[in-house]
């Protein structure tokens, strides 16, 4: 599994750099870049719940292998079109949708497979090793992608990405193909309802999901869309953006391995909220028009925070959620936490055109930093969250058929 995640991480490192400059080369439009990224993310999110159901029903290693194979096909198609000069905006859009379709099955299965292979007490170090190793690959990949794109064009970048994904699929199939699913009878709305009940039961989990919904929309997506354009205009082009992306990966390695050496916090929501202001460093540096060395340092700082929160969050979820519903809960979290990203992709270009890319990134980074600081250090705000948690649980009891709440009874009487 480790080799497969390293290959997948390296391929993911190639993806944003290569796709961004492919769309910019073919269309010359930041807004169309945002549309392509939004399409890929939307399709991935739309298939994530299905991915969670599949990973709880079928062998999780098999689900991961099929996902990698689908992404390989999409990357190879893009490479062929770009290298032959036949790429067009509709083709880029369709290939991005196909890539997103396969990618939607990867996240829930990869999260749920780790507890199948690793003892509970070793989950934090295992998550740090797996994520950190993938991040090491992601350090080299964006910088290499920038060099490849600058020298040979985005078609060559997609060719390398396809080879990496294919290698990951082969290694995963050879390594853990025999891993059995946790349970087989997982079907329909009842299975998703069970996952939802487990999700809302854990207050810090849905709270962090909501936090990431806003963060992905206001910070992650705008940086992904506007960062390459700003790098091309002011910082030196594809190679500079590759260096910045590599610095995020470098910081992520340190953050992941550091988090793997400490005891998981008893209050994950507060711990990760404290990291949120640090996660905005890259967006703030880009927004302020800082020179490349400063942006690269800020990107590394962002990576440290992102890596630490990834290990803390994943370990806490794997130890708090029942194994038989873990993939479904992970899928619900992914849909919620990344649900704002397609909106952010689609709106980043128009909003930047209206107010300026620098002003937009500065404002979004400042807003998220203040929000994270307020939640982490204001007890009254956390008390409001506790009240919201109680309300959400009461709503869950009303609609839960197993509790036979009044709303369920009313719907049942009407034949719902």
Secondary structure as GFF3:
##gff-version 3
##sequence-region A 1 416
A	DSSP	alpha_helix	2	27	.	.	.	ID=ss1
A	DSSP	alpha_helix	30	57	.	.	.	ID=ss2
A	DSSP	alpha_helix	60	83	.	.	.	ID=ss3
A	DSSP	alpha_helix	89	103	.	.	.	ID=ss4
A	DSSP	alpha_helix	106	117	.	.	.	ID=ss5
A	DSSP	three_ten_helix	120	122	.	.	.	ID=ss6
A	DSSP	alpha_helix	123	152	.	.	.	ID=ss7
A	DSSP	alpha_helix	154	176	.	.	.	ID=ss8
A	DSSP	alpha_helix	188	201	.	.	.	ID=ss9
A	DSSP	alpha_helix	203	215	.	.	.	ID=ss10
A	DSSP	pi_helix	216	220	.	.	.	ID=ss11
A	DSSP	alpha_helix	221	230	.	.	.	ID=ss12
A	DSSP	pi_helix	231	235	.	.	.	ID=ss13
A	DSSP	alpha_helix	238	260	.	.	.	ID=ss14
A	DSSP	alpha_helix	268	279	.	.	.	ID=ss15
A	DSSP	alpha_helix	281	287	.	.	.	ID=ss16
A	DSSP	alpha_helix	292	320	.	.	.	ID=ss17
A	DSSP	three_ten_helix	323	325	.	.	.	ID=ss18
A	DSSP	alpha_helix	326	337	.	.	.	ID=ss19
A	DSSP	alpha_helix	339	355	.	.	.	ID=ss20
A	DSSP	alpha_helix	357	377	.	.	.	ID=ss21
A	DSSP	alpha_helix	379	399	.	.	.	ID=ss22
A	DSSP	alpha_helix	406	413	.	.	.	ID=ss23
###
